[in-house]
Amino acid sequence: MMSAQLMLIVMPVIFAAVSIALKARASAHAPAFDKIIIVAAAAVHLVITIQLPYGQNAPDALIGADSLNYIFLLILSTLFLASALYSTVFIAEMAVLIRDAHDEKYNHWYVPAMLLTLATLSGVILSRNLGLMWVFIEATTLFTAPLILHHKGKESLEAVWKYLFICSVGIALAFIGVLAMTEAGRTIHGAGLNVDALRAGAAGISPLWGGIAFVFALVGFGTKMGLAPMHTWLPDAHSQAPSPASAMFSGALTISAFLCILRYYQIFSATPMIGFIRQLMLILGLISLFVAAVYVIRARNFKRKLAPRGEGASFQKPTKRGNFPVGDF
């Protein structure tokens, strides 16, 4: 029997396949099909998320929910439902515009791309293995690209190429971090890239390889999160993507990348490297906050103005118990 965690990843893929199949048979009714499918998928995803048990994961589980990622998952599911409801308006408006402009065709890939984005973001959030988490975050790049290219204009093409290039470089750097983490935890018996096993045996992590792993992970996943100075894809992507997709970029894509960084932070929290890690995160967060503040003042396009929405309010704020996230971009 398929677990609830796996269902959250597989279910949107099934709905995406149904959307593609139905539109292949009856393209004239594609907008009506899309509105039903995206809202149904969003509702099912939220129901499963609310009923999802967390904190009951096997030691070597590849996916699972705990008290941290359950919060991220609930945000993702709620936000996607809101985006899906607004997408019904967006799809209807798109159908009217296409009907009036006879030389245009309905974008059949909007709903499948949104659903596949939901699936991959669910995978990122639920992953309990650093390697699997990297695979899912890379997949989000592929499935969100059609959303940026939605309008198929010159500016859309420029934005999607910038997004693909910058994020692909970032994810490649994050992969180096994953490889370094493999070496860092080599002395921990049976740990591999399992988050729980690495946290339990954190005392055995090599400081040299651990430091390399975290720096590459921070820069790599920070690119996807939109941390300055790797943030330049954000304004263009937001301005060119449809508003429901732009909301997913802001409230789900960037915080999922933030969760990837937090997983590394969790692993190193019990090691002597944590002081250096906190300082590095704080510096990047403050730089990002400054860049975002300056950009918001200068930006004229409303969606571009929202793109850097305080990313840098970021990372860490000292408390008596250590450093806690203040917010993300």
Secondary structure, 3 states (H helix, E strand, C coil): CCCHHHHHHHHHHHHHHHHHHHHHHCHHHHHHHHHHHHHHHHHHHHHHHHCCCCCCCCCCCCECCCHHHHHHHHHHHHHHHHHHHHHHHHHHHHHHHHHHCCCCCCCCCHHHHHHHHHHHHHHHHHECEHHHHHHHHHHHHHHHHHHHCCCCCHHHHHHHHHHHHHHHHHHHHHHHHHHHHHHHCCCCCCCCCEHHHHHHCHHHCCHHHHHHHHHHHHHHHHHHHCCCCCCCHHHHHHHHCCHHHHHHHHHHHHHHHHHHHHHHHHHHCCCCCHHHHHHHHHHHHHHHHHHHHHHHHHCCCHHHHHCCCCCCCCCEEEECCEEEECCCC
